[in-house]
Amino acid sequence: LLPMAFVTGLMGPYMSPIPINSSMGMALSLAIAFTVTPWLALRLMKPHAGGHGPAAADAASNPGRLQRLFVRVLDPFLRSARKRWLLAAGVLGAMVLSVGLVAVQWVVLKMLPFDNKSEFQLVVDMPAGTPLEDTAAALHDLGAFLARQPEVRDLQGYAGTASPITFNGLVRQYYLRAEAELGDLQVNLVDKAHRDDQSHAIASRLRPELEKIAARHGARLKVVEVPPGPPVLSPIVAEVYGPDEAGRSELARRIADAFAATPHIVGVDTTVKEDAPRAFLRVQRSRAESLGIPVSVIAQTVHGALSGVDAAYLHDGHSKYPVPVRLQLPREAQVGLDALLALPLKAANGTMVPLSELVRVERGVIDKPLYTKDLQPVHYVLGDMGGGVDSPLYGLFGIRGALAGAALPDTGALGEYWIRQPGDAWRQYAIKWDGEWQITYETFRDMGAAYAVGLILIYLLVVAQFRSYVMPLIIMAPIPLTIVGVMPGHALLGAQFTATSMIGMIALAGIIVRNSILLVDFIELQLADGVAFRDAVILSAAVRAQPIALTALAAMIGAFFILDDPIFNGLAVALIFGILVSTVLTLVVIPVLYYAVYHERHEAA
């Protein structure tokens, strides 16, 4: 596990405590095993004659029930090379079938499962140019529906302003959501001890009705849950690159249509902004000067009408400080320009002149933001997986099918990138997949490298122990057998194969190697005491089966306590089923493999 401490990226801080703490715990348990355990054995156990040679010889001449069982199981494989090959084919077939569970989606791959949180968030996007009052009305209807749900404790709406920043909001830049057409709803759930469903199940159940309410207001709705691991811009992200802004925008819209056409993809959105109307009030200077009205007075009047101005202060005996008297057009009068243009201004001769006679209205659109990533212009298409296998990776591959043959702004081919951005975004239109896929790739890449380093270190340690380059290969051969237990275990319990499941597989490598060392070391000791080769092989499984089974059972019982944890469920499943199946197979495979490699040498001797 120790190499996992070097996992890079945002996932590193999440993973590093596991290898560090587990390594420290194993070192401490080793020290206790070499000091406290012998002392307790000396104090508590009854004295008996030492030595293992006579006991082994007695076991060979008077086999017990367990030994007779292993004789029946192992002897056919020791006597027949054909049956050994059939055993190898059977084990290999079981491994292939176990991996095939992923292909048929009986086992779903996911970065991390959803945790049982106490909150979730609704992100509401109204059409561009929507007044603040309409945004608030949409939030009110959504909140009224949520308030009737028994799992909802309280909620808070934010219309035209950003909600309090969180780690997830920092990555998704929710702190920039300050336009009138943008709104958030922060929903707090009752304590997990007082509800039956987890937060993800609640959010998934409420999403369809919430989307209907949002659709009545013409709004786009995203249900945002607190991620269990490092946050990303969105679970499914397509970065759109191209030589010009118009082409990128058009391609982003087509990709968004492919997102929406893919089953179970929800919360589809893009960074392409619609045209929002904007009115410019151009002062007619000649007209204003002829009436003796300064341009600054016109600007102050417009600003005061829209933003408010303190006209005077109220002094009374009930207030410690003067109370400002603020003048401002009512919100409903700010929706159009009629009330604003009707505002009177006093000319130099004392007559009142409406603002409409002093300004000229010029219509336009609000400037749109330009997005770049690593100095390359880009648009983002965002989505989430809201059903089915509930893993963004499968949704991503479904979208790829919908994109096949999509028309491009030019006649070229659409480039597709998985790991890095296009080298030159000005040459062609291209997409780069990001979101949870990127962090999944980086995490499993680093964990796979850590797994490989761990296997190399195990090999070197075993080489140093047995002074052989072949023996470690026999000892480490059962490591792949863990997959025969891990994958069917996930399928049986309906658990997703996550990063914590991978941690369990890495831990299983050390556990299985320990069992193999116990078996091989016992065979070597028996051969040194003059026991026949075939008997030594069978005795290794019969004598070591009980301690191996007890230690495996202890590890499995320990894993049961985290089986109901939403995050570490995969770790528990991997340990329980991986230890169970690999332990049983190891007691058969290691003796048979050892016999197959060394029987000619010992029989010739």
C-alpha positions in Angstrom: 0.0 0.0 0.0 2.9 2.4 0.7 3.5 3.5 -3.0 -0.1 4.8 -3.0 1.0 7.7 -0.9 2.5 9.1 -4.1 -0.8 9.4 -6.0 -0.7 12.8 -7.7 -3.4 15.5 -8.4 -6.3 16.4 -6.2 -6.9 12.7 -5.4 -3.5 12.5 -3.6 -4.7 14.2 -0.3 -7.7 11.9 -0.3 -5.6 8.7 -0.8 -2.5 9.4 1.2 -3.9 8.8 4.7 -4.8 5.2 3.7 -1.3 3.9 2.9 0.4 5.9 5.6 -1.9 4.9 8.4 -2.2 1.3 7.3 1.6 0.9 6.9 2.1 2.4 10.4 -0.5 0.0 11.8 1.1 -3.0 10.1 4.5 -2.0 11.5 3.0 -1.7 15.0 1.2 -5.0 14.7 4.5 -6.7 13.6 6.3 -5.3 16.6 3.5 -6.6 18.9 3.6 -10.0 17.2 7.3 -10.3 17.9 7.2 -9.0 21.5 3.8 -9.1 23.2 2.5 -12.3 21.5 5.4 -14.6 22.5 5.3 -13.2 26.1 1.5 -13.9 26.3 2.0 -17.3 24.8 4.7 -18.1 27.4 2.5 -16.9 30.3 -0.9 -18.4 29.2 -0.2 -21.5 27.1 0.6 -24.9 28.6 4.2 -26.2 27.9 4.5 -28.9 25.3 7.2 -30.7 23.3 8.7 -28.6 20.5 9.7 -29.5 17.0 7.8 -30.0 13.8 9.6 -32.9 12.2 8.1 -35.7 14.4 4.7 -34.1 14.3 4.8 -34.0 10.5 6.0 -37.5 10.3 3.1 -38.6 12.5 0.7 -36.6 10.4 1.9 -38.4 7.3 1.4 -41.8 8.9 -1.8 -40.9 10.6 -3.7 -38.5 8.4 -6.5 -36.5 9.9 -9.8 -35.4 8.4 -8.3 -32.2 6.9 -5.3 -34.0 5.4 -7.5 -36.7 3.9 -9.6 -33.9 2.3 -6.5 -32.3 0.7 -5.3 -35.7 -0.4 -8.5 -36.2 -2.3 -8.4 -32.6 -3.8 -4.7 -32.3 -4.6 -3.6 -35.9 -5.4 -5.3 -36.0 -8.9 -3.6 -32.8 -9.9 -0.2 -34.1 -8.6 -0.5 -37.4 -10.5 -1.7 -36.0 -13.9 -0.2 -33.2 -15.9 -3.3 -33.1 -18.0 -5.5 -32.3 -15.0 -3.0 -29.6 -14.0 -3.5 -28.0 -17.4 -7.2 -28.3 -17.0 -7.0 -26.6 -13.6 -4.9 -23.8 -15.1 -7.5 -23.4 -17.9 -10.3 -23.3 -15.4 -8.7 -20.6 -13.3 -7.9 -18.6 -16.4 -11.5 -19.0 -17.6 -12.8 -17.8 -14.2 -10.6 -14.7 -14.5 -11.8 -13.9 -18.0 -15.4 -14.3 -16.9 -14.8 -12.1 -13.9 -13.4 -9.3 -16.1 -16.3 -9.9 -18.5 -18.7 -8.7 -15.8 -17.4 -5.2 -16.5 -18.1 -5.5 -20.2 -21.7 -6.6 -19.7 -22.1 -3.9 -17.0 -22.9 -6.3 -14.2 -20.1 -4.5 -12.5 -20.1 -0.7 -13.0 -16.8 1.3 -12.9 -16.9 4.6 -11.1 -14.4 7.0 -9.6 -16.1 7.2 -6.2 -19.6 6.4 -5.1 -21.9 9.1 -3.8 -21.6 9.8 -0.1 -24.6 10.2 2.2 -24.4 14.0 2.6 -26.7 16.4 4.5 -27.2 18.8 1.6 -27.5 19.3 -2.1 -27.9 22.4 -4.4 -30.1 23.5 -7.2 -28.5 25.6 -9.9 -31.1 27.5 -11.9 -30.3 29.3 -15.2 -33.1 31.4 -16.7 -33.0 32.8 -20.3 -30.6 35.6 -20.8 -32.1 39.0 -19.9 -34.7 37.6 -17.5 -35.6 40.1 -14.8 -34.6 39.3 -11.2 -38.2 39.0 -10.1 -38.8 36.2 -12.6 -35.7 34.3 -11.3 -36.9 34.8 -7.7 -40.4 33.5 -8.7 -38.9 30.3 -10.2 -36.8 29.8 -7.1 -39.9 30.3 -5.0 -41.9 27.6 -6.8 -39.0 25.2 -6.6 -38.6 25.9 -2.9 -42.3 25.5 -2.2 -42.1 22.0 -3.7 -39.0 21.1 -1.7 -40.5 22.4 1.5 -43.2 19.7 1.3 -40.7 16.9 1.3 -40.2 15.1 4.6 -36.4 14.8 4.1 -35.9 18.5 3.7 -35.0 20.4 6.9 -34.6 23.9 5.4 -33.5 25.7 2.3 -32.2 29.1 1.2 -32.6 30.8 -2.2 -30.2 33.2 -3.9 -31.5 35.1 -6.9 -29.1 37.3 -8.8 -26.3 36.7 -6.3 -24.0 33.8 -5.6 -24.6 31.4 -2.7 -21.8 31.0 -0.1 -18.8 29.5 -1.7 -17.9 25.9 -1.2 -15.0 23.7 -2.5 -17.2 22.4 -5.2 -18.4 25.9 -6.0 -14.9 27.1 -6.2 -14.0 24.6 -8.9 -17.2 25.2 -10.8 -16.9 29.0 -10.4 -20.3 29.4 -8.8 -19.1 32.5 -7.1 -19.3 34.4 -10.4 -23.1 33.7 -10.7 -24.3 37.3 -10.0 -26.5 38.0 -13.0 -30.2 38.6 -12.6 -31.1 35.4 -14.6 -29.1 33.2 -12.3 -30.2 31.6 -9.1 -29.3 29.0 -6.5 -31.2 27.0 -4.0 -29.2 25.5 -1.1 -31.2 22.5 0.4 -30.3 21.1 3.8 -31.6 17.6 4.6 -32.5 16.1 8.0 -29.9 14.1 9.8 -29.0 10.8 8.1 -30.1 9.0 11.2 -33.7 10.3 10.8 -34.2 9.4 7.1 -34.3 6.1 5.3 -32.8 7.2 1.9 -29.3 8.4 1.2 -28.9 12.0 -0.2 -28.2 10.7 -3.7 -31.4 8.7 -3.8 -33.4 11.7 -2.5 -31.9 14.0 -5.1 -32.5 11.5 -7.9 -36.1 11.0 -6.8 -36.8 14.7 -6.7 -35.1 15.6 -10.0 -37.9 14.8 -12.4 -40.5 17.0 -10.6 -38.0 19.8 -10.1 -37.2 19.8 -13.8 -40.9 20.1 -14.7 -41.2 23.1 -12.4 -38.1 24.7 -13.9 -39.4 24.0 -17.4 -42.6 25.9 -16.7 -40.4 29.0 -16.1 -38.2 28.3 -19.1 -35.2 27.6 -16.9 -32.4 25.1 -17.0 -31.9 23.2 -13.8 -29.0 21.2 -12.4 -29.1 19.2 -9.2 -25.6 19.5 -7.8 -24.5 17.0 -5.1 -21.5 17.3 -2.8 -18.8 15.2 -4.5 -17.3 12.4 -2.4 -13.8 13.2 -3.9 -12.1 16.0 -5.7 -14.7 18.3 -7.4 -14.8 18.8 -11.2 -16.5 21.3 -13.5 -19.2 18.7 -14.2 -19.2 14.9 -14.2 -19.3 14.9 -18.0 -17.5 17.7 -19.8 -16.7 18.1 -23.5 -14.2 20.9 -24.2 -14.9 22.3 -27.7 -11.9 23.7 -29.6 -11.9 25.3 -33.1 -10.4 28.1 -35.2 -13.2 30.7 -34.8 -15.8 31.6 -32.1 -18.9 31.2 -34.3 -17.8 27.7 -35.3 -17.1 26.7 -31.7 -20.4 28.0 -30.5 -22.3 26.1 -33.3 -20.4 22.9 -32.6 -21.0 23.3 -28.8 -24.8 23.5 -29.5 -24.7 20.4 -31.6 -22.7 18.5 -29.0 -25.3 19.7 -26.4 -28.0 18.2 -28.6 -26.1 14.9 -28.6 -25.9 15.1 -24.8 -29.6 15.6 -24.5 -30.4 12.8 -27.0 -28.4 10.3 -24.9 -30.5 8.3 -22.4 -30.1 9.2 -18.7 -28.0 12.3 -19.4 -29.4 15.2 -17.3 -28.4 18.8 -16.5 -27.2 19.6 -20.0 -25.7 23.0 -20.3 -23.1 25.0 -22.3 -21.0 28.1 -21.8 -22.5 29.5 -25.0 -24.6 32.5 -24.0 -27.8 33.6 -25.7 -28.1 37.1 -26.9 -29.4 39.3 -24.1 -30.8 42.7 -25.1 -29.2 45.9 -23.8 -30.3 49.5 -24.3 -27.9 52.4 -24.5 -29.2 55.8 -23.6 -27.2 58.2 -25.8 -27.5 61.8 -24.5 -28.4 64.4 -27.2 -25.9 67.0 -26.1 -27.2 69.8 -28.3 -30.7 69.4 -27.0 -29.6 69.2 -23.4 -27.3 72.2 -23.7 -30.1 74.3 -25.3 -32.3 73.5 -22.3 -29.5 74.1 -19.8 -29.5 70.6 -18.4 -25.9 69.3 -17.8 -25.0 65.8 -19.0 -23.9 64.9 -15.4 -27.4 65.6 -14.1 -28.9 63.3 -16.7 -26.5 60.5 -15.7 -27.2 61.0 -12.0 -30.9 60.9 -12.6 -30.7 57.6 -14.5 -28.4 56.1 -11.9 -30.6 57.2 -9.0 -33.7 55.8 -10.7 -32.2 52.4 -11.3 -29.8 52.0 -8.3 -31.3 54.4 -5.8 -30.0 57.6 -4.2 -30.2 59.0 -0.7 -32.3 62.2 -1.1 -32.5 63.2 2.5 -32.1 61.9 6.1 -34.8 61.4 8.7 -33.9 62.6 12.2 -36.2 61.4 15.1 -35.8 60.5 18.7 -36.1 56.7 18.2 -33.0 56.2 16.0 -29.4 56.4 17.1 -28.3 57.4 13.6 -30.1 59.4 10.8 -32.3 57.2 8.6 -31.7 57.7 4.9 -34.7 58.5 2.7 -33.9 56.6 -0.5 -35.5 57.3 -3.9 -35.6 54.6 -6.5 -38.0 53.4 -9.2 -40.0 50.4 -8.1 -38.7 47.0 -9.4 -41.7 46.5 -11.6 -41.1 49.9 -13.3 -37.5 48.9 -14.1 -38.5 46.0 -16.4 -39.0 48.3 -19.4 -37.8 51.7 -20.4 -41.2 53.5 -20.3 -41.1 54.6 -16.7 -37.4 55.6 -17.0 -37.9 57.7 -20.1 -40.8 59.5 -18.5 -38.7 60.9 -15.7 -38.9 64.7 -15.7 -35.8 66.9 -15.5 -35.9 70.6 -14.7 -34.7 72.9 -17.5 -33.0 76.2 -16.9 -36.2 78.1 -17.6 -38.0 76.0 -14.9 -40.0 73.8 -17.2 -40.0 70.0 -16.7 -38.6 68.0 -19.7 -39.1 64.2 -19.9 -35.9 62.2 -20.2 -37.1 60.8 -23.6 -36.5 64.3 -25.2 -32.8 64.3 -24.0 -31.6 60.8 -24.9 -31.7 58.5 -27.9 -32.3 54.8 -27.3 -29.8 52.5 -29.1 -30.5 48.8 -28.9 -27.8 46.1 -28.7 -26.8 42.9 -26.9 -24.8 42.4 -23.8 -21.1 41.4 -24.3 -20.6 37.6 -23.9 -17.7 36.1 -21.9 -14.8 34.5 -23.8 -13.5 31.2 -22.3 -9.9 30.0 -22.6 -8.0 27.1 -21.2 -4.2 27.1 -21.3 -4.4 30.1 -23.6 -6.6 28.3 -26.1 -10.2 29.5 -26.8 -12.7 26.9 -25.7 -16.4 26.3 -25.0 -17.6 23.7 -22.5 -20.6 21.4 -22.8 -21.7 20.0 -19.4 -23.8 17.1 -18.4 -24.4 14.5 -15.6 -25.6 10.9 -15.4 -29.0 10.7 -13.8 -30.1 7.1 -14.1 -29.2 3.7 -15.5 -25.8 2.6 -14.4 -25.3 6.0 -12.7 -21.7 6.3 -13.8 -20.5 9.3 -16.0 -18.1 7.1 -17.8 -20.9 5.0 -19.4 -22.8 8.2 -20.3 -19.7 9.6 -22.0 -19.4 6.5 -24.2 -23.1 6.8 -25.0 -22.6 10.4 -26.1 -19.8 9.4 -28.4 -22.2 7.2 -30.3 -24.7 10.0 -30.7 -21.8 12.2 -32.0 -20.9 9.8 -34.7 -21.4 11.5 -38.1 -22.3 14.9 -36.6 -22.0 17.8 -39.0 -19.1 20.2 -38.4 -19.0 23.9 -39.2 -16.4 23.1 -41.9 -15.9 20.0 -44.0 -13.1 18.5 -41.8 -13.2 15.7 -39.4 -13.9 16.2 -35.7 -10.8 15.6 -33.6 -11.2 13.7 -30.3 -8.8 13.9 -27.4 -8.9 12.0 -24.1 -5.8 12.9 -22.1 -4.5 16.2 -23.4 -5.7 19.2 -25.3 -5.2 19.5 -29.0 -1.7 20.7 -29.9 -3.0 23.4 -32.2 -6.6 24.3 -31.7 -6.6 26.6 -34.7 -6.2 23.8 -37.3 -9.4 21.8 -36.8 -12.5 21.5 -34.7 -11.9 19.1 -31.9 -13.3 18.0 -28.5 -11.4 16.9 -25.4 -13.3 14.8 -22.8 -12.9 16.1 -19.3 -14.7 16.0 -16.0 -14.8 12.8 -13.9 -13.2 10.9 -16.8 -10.0 12.9 -16.4 -9.6 12.4 -12.7 -10.6 8.8 -13.0 -7.8 8.2 -15.6 -5.2 10.1 -13.5 -6.1 8.3 -10.3 -6.2 4.8 -11.7 -3.0 5.5 -13.7 -1.2 6.4 -10.5 -2.8 3.6 -8.5 -1.9 1.1 -11.3 1.7 2.4 -11.1 1.6 2.1 -7.3 0.3 -1.5 -7.7 3.2 -2.3 -10.1 5.8 -0.8 -7.8 4.3 -2.7 -4.9 4.5 -6.0 -6.9 8.2 -5.3 -7.8 9.0 -4.6 -4.1 7.2 -7.8 -3.1 9.2 -9.8 -5.7 12.5 -8.4 -4.5 11.7 -9.2 -0.9 10.8 -12.8 -1.7 13.9 -13.2 -3.8 15.9 -12.0 -0.8 14.1 -14.5 1.4 14.3 -17.7 -0.8 17.5 -16.9 -2.8 15.6 -17.8 -6.0 14.2 -15.9 -9.0 11.7 -18.6 -9.8 10.2 -19.2 -6.4 8.8 -15.6 -6.1 6.9 -16.1 -9.3 5.2 -19.2 -7.8 4.5 -17.3 -4.6 3.0 -14.3 -6.5 1.1 -16.3 -9.1 -2.2 -16.3 -7.0 -2.3 -12.5 -7.0 -4.4 -12.3 -10.2 -6.8 -14.8 -8.5 -8.2 -12.0 -6.4 -10.1 -10.7 -9.4 -12.1 -14.0 -9.3 -13.5 -13.0 -6.0 -13.6 -9.2 -6.3 -15.6 -8.8 -9.5 -18.3 -11.4 -8.8 -18.5 -10.0 -5.2 -19.3 -6.6 -6.6 -21.9 -8.0 -9.0 -23.5 -10.1 -6.3 -24.0 -7.1 -3.9 -24.7 -4.6 -6.7 -21.7 -2.5 -5.7 -19.7 -0.2 -8.1 -16.0 -0.9 -8.7 -14.5 2.3 -7.4 -11.1 3.7 -6.3 -11.6 2.1 -2.9 -12.2 -1.2 -4.6 -8.8 -0.8 -6.3 -7.2 -0.1 -2.9 -8.7 -3.4 -1.7 -7.1 -5.2 -4.6 -3.7 -3.7 -3.9 -4.0 -4.7 -0.2 -5.0 -8.3 -1.3 -1.7 -8.7 -3.1 0.1 -8.6 0.2 -2.3 -10.8 2.0 -2.2 -13.5 -0.8 1.6 -13.4 -0.9 1.7 -14.0 2.8 -0.4 -17.1 2.4 1.8 -18.3 -0.4 4.9 -17.8 1.6 3.5 -19.8 4.5 2.8 -22.7 2.1 6.1 -22.7 0.3 8.1 -22.2 3.5 6.4 -25.2 5.0 7.2 -27.3 2.0 10.9 -26.3 2.2 11.0 -27.2 5.9 9.4 -30.6 5.3 11.8 -31.4 2.5 14.7 -30.4 4.8 13.4 -32.9 7.4 13.4 -35.7 4.8 9.6 -35.9 4.1 8.7 -37.2 0.7 8.2 -34.5 -1.9 4.5 -35.4 -2.7 3.7 -35.7 1.0 5.4 -32.4 1.8 3.3 -30.7 -0.9 0.0 -32.1 0.5 1.0 -31.5 4.1 1.7 -27.8 3.4 -2.0 -27.3 2.5 -3.3 -29.5 5.2 -1.2 -28.1 8.1 -1.2 -24.4 7.0 -4.9 -24.4 6.0 -6.1 -23.6 9.6 -3.9 -20.6 10.3 -4.4 -19.3 6.8 -8.2 -19.6 7.2 -8.2 -18.0 10.6 -6.2 -14.9 9.5 -8.3 -14.6 6.4 -11.5 -14.9 8.5 -10.2 -12.2 10.8 -9.5 -9.8 7.9 -13.0 -10.5 6.4 -14.7 -9.8 9.8 -12.9 -6.5 10.0 -14.0 -5.5 6.6 -17.7 -6.3 7.5 -17.7 -3.1 9.7 -17.3 -0.8 6.7 -19.6 -2.8 4.3 -22.5 -0.3 4.8 -20.3 2.8 4.3 -21.2 4.5 1.0 -17.6 5.4 0.2 -15.6 2.4 1.5 -18.2 -0.2 0.5 -16.0 -1.1 -2.5 -13.0 -1.7 -0.2 -15.1 -3.9 2.0 -16.4 -6.0 -0.9 -13.0 -6.4 -2.4 -11.5 -7.6 0.9 -14.3 -9.9 1.8 -14.8 -11.7 -1.5 -11.2 -11.4 -2.6 -9.9 -13.0 0.5 -12.5 -15.7 0.5 -12.0 -16.9 -3.0 -8.3 -16.3 -3.3 -7.6 -18.1 0.0 -9.5 -21.2 -1.2 -7.8 -21.1 -4.6 -4.3 -20.5 -3.1 -4.5 -23.6 -1.0 -4.9 -25.5 -4.2 -3.0 -23.5 -6.8 0.2 -23.0 -4.8 0.9 -26.7 -3.9 0.0 -27.8 -7.5 2.1 -25.1 -9.1 5.1 -25.8 -6.8 4.8 -29.5 -7.6 4.6 -28.8 -11.4 7.8 -26.7 -11.3 10.0 -28.8 -9.0 8.7 -32.4 -9.2 11.2 -33.5 -11.9 14.1 -32.2 -9.8 13.1 -33.9 -6.6 12.0 -37.1 -8.3 15.4 -37.3 -10.1 17.1 -36.7 -6.8 
